[in-house]
């Protein structure tokens, strides 16, 4: 799984970038943001993002200077410059200082997807799922075509898929959308047949099962990856969902 850092001094842009594409499709399941030059430096050091989206202008400072400073400090993050300025000098400085690309706002989703895929496949040596379009169009939990949901529900699903490891709540999402939490909660239930909390738990269990079956990570680590602070709660939810404990599933996989 990959980590993404979004660096921009405008909150609306930081929030919108989280919803721009389905980050989880590229294996990006941990997303943090930074609103200032100083915060960005701290988070790159502590969070060690694989990819970072950097605004060319961060307050009174320059994004390309930030990239240069972090590169000189040994950061291996892959930086993508985002900018509202189609300025050759900004592009030149950005690429010279280590940015892998320079994307203009408003960000073209296809261009962003191409850059992200190139980084994941060619630089991080990862892989992109080659499922059929029909499979990709189905929600992994509901097994229902995604285009059958409302725009609000699709945005909520996108947030869950990219930030399920964080302490995500319907109140947080409502604040992000500047809407009433009860209202979007009712829409979500109408579209999916599940409460927000039920879907979030189901998605976390799905990702946990995948990790148990495909990695050697300890169960406690997997619990933390999918958003659980207390491993006992994780065990209870997993057993309720799959009728088998995480440890028993791991042992079964080993025997197989």
N, C-alpha and C positions, 0 to 999 in steps of 0.2 A: 504494500500500500504506500502511496505517495502523499507528501505533505505540500500544501500550497499556502503561500502568504500573499495577501493582496495589500499593496501599499498605496494609499491615496489619502489626501487630506480632506476629501469630501465624503461624508458618511453615506449619502445616497448612492454614490458610485461604488463604494465598498460593498454596500448591501446588494446592489443590482448585479455586481460581478458574480456574486455567489449563485445567482439564478440564471446567468446568461447561457450556460450550457450544462449538460449532465456530466458533472465532474467525475462521478463514480464510474462512468463508462471507461474512463482512462485510468482507473485505479486510484483516483485522488479522493480520499475519504477523510482527510484531516485538513481543515481550512481555518486559518487565522487571518486577522487583519491588523494593519498598523496605520495610524493616522498622522504620524510625524516622522521626521528623519531619525530622531533619537530612538523612538519606539521601534522603528524598523530595524535599526542596528541591534537592539536588544533581542528582538524576536528572531532575527536571522541567526544570532549566536545560540539562543536557547532552544528554539524550535527546529532549527536546521532544515528549512524547507527544501524540497527537491526542486520546486519551481516557485518563482515569485513574479507577480505582475507589479510593475513599478511605474507610478505616474511620473512624467518628465519634470513636473513642477510640484515640489512638496513644501508648501508654505513658501518661505523665502529661499529655499535651497533647491538644488537640482538632482533629479533622479539619477542622471548619469554619473554625477559625483559620488552618490551613494553606492552605486554599483562598483565604481573604481575602488572606493574605500574597502568595501566588503571583499572584493576580489584580492586586494593587497593583503587583507587579513586572513586569507586562506579559504574563504567560502567557496564551496563547490555548487552552490545554488545556480540553477539555470534562470537567468533574468530575462523577462520580456518587458520592453518599454511600452507604455501606453500613453498617448498624448493627444491633445486637441490641436496641436500645432504641426502643420505640414511644412516643417522647416528643415532644410538640408543640413544645417549646422548641428541641429539637435540630433538628427539621425546619425550623422557622422560621429559625433561625440559618444552617442549611446553605443554604437557598434564597436567603436574603438575601445571603449571601456569594458566591453564584455557582454553586452546585451545580445541575445540570439535573434531578436527581431524587434521591429518597431511598428506598433499597430495604432492606427488613428481612431479617436473617438468620433462618433459612437462606434463601438467595436463591432466589426462584422463577425458574426458567430462562426461562419465557415472558416474565415481566416484564422480565428483563434483556435478552432478545433484542429486545423491543419498543423499549426505550430505546436500545440500540446501533443498531438499524436507523434510528430517528428521527434520531440524531446523524449517522450516515453519510450518509443521504439528504438531510435537510433542512439540516443545519449544515455538513457537509463537502462537500456537493454531489456525493457519490459515488453509486454505484448498487449494488443488490443483484441478484445473478443470479436470473433468473426461469425457471430450468430447471424442467422437470417434476419432480414428486415421484419419478418412476421414475428419472430421471437423478440426482437428488440422493441417492437411496438406493444408488447404485452407487459403489464406491470408484474414484477417477479413475485409479489405476494398475492395479488388479486387475480392474476391470470386473465386480466381483462384489458382490451385495447386502451392504450393511454389516451387516444384521441376521443374516447367516450366520456372523459372527465371534463369538468369545468376548468377554466384557466386558473382559478384560485386553487383548486385541488391539485392541479398539475404543478403549480409553484410550491405548494406544501410538500408534495412528494419529492420534488427536486431537492428541496432543503433537507428532508429526511435522508435521502440517498447520499447526500454529500456531507452531512453533519451529524449522522446518527451517533457518532462517538462522543459528541458534546452534550452538555446538559440542556437539551433542546425542549422547549415547551410551547404550547399553543399561544400562551401570552406573549412570548418573545416574538413569535411569527406575526401575531396580530399587530404588535408594535412596529415591526418591520414594514408590514403592509399598510400601516395606519388605518386599521380596520378593527371592528369589534370582535373579540375572541369568540364570543358565543355565536356570532353570526357565521364566521368562517368555520367554526366547529360543526355547525348544523349542515353547512354545505358539504363539508368533508364526509360526514356520516351519510348524507343523502347520496353522494357519488360512490362511496366505497362500501357502505354497510358496516364500517368500523369506526370506533372513536379514534381520535388522533393517537392517544396513548396505546391503544391496542395495535394499531398499525406500526407504530414506532417499535414496540416490543417485538412484533413479528419480524420486522426487518432486521433488528439487531440479532434475533435468534438465527435468521437465515445466514447472516454474515458470520456469526460465530460458528455455525455448523460447517460452513465452507472452510474456515480457518482450521478447525479441528481436523477436517478430512484432508486438507492439502498442505498443512505446515506442521512443524514440530514445536511450535510455540507452547509454552506452559499454559494450562487452563486459566491460571490467574492473570497472565498477560493478555490472553484473548478476551477475558471478561473486561479488562480495562480498555482494550482496543474498541470494543463495541459499546462502551459507555457506562460500565458498571463500576461504581466505587467500592461496592461490597460484594465479594465473591459469593457469599451465601445467597444473596438475592438473585445473582446470576444463575446459580445452581437450581434454585426453586423455579425460576421462569423457564429455564431450558428443559427441565424435567416435565413441567406442565405442558410445554409446547410440543416436545418430541417423544414424550413417554420413555425417555432414556436419559441418564445423567451424562454430562459432558465427558466424564472419565470413562464411563462404560462405552460410550461411542468411540472414544480414542482407542480403547483396548480392542474393540471390535474391528476397527480399521487396521490395527496392527496385525491381528490374527488373520485377517483377510489377505 
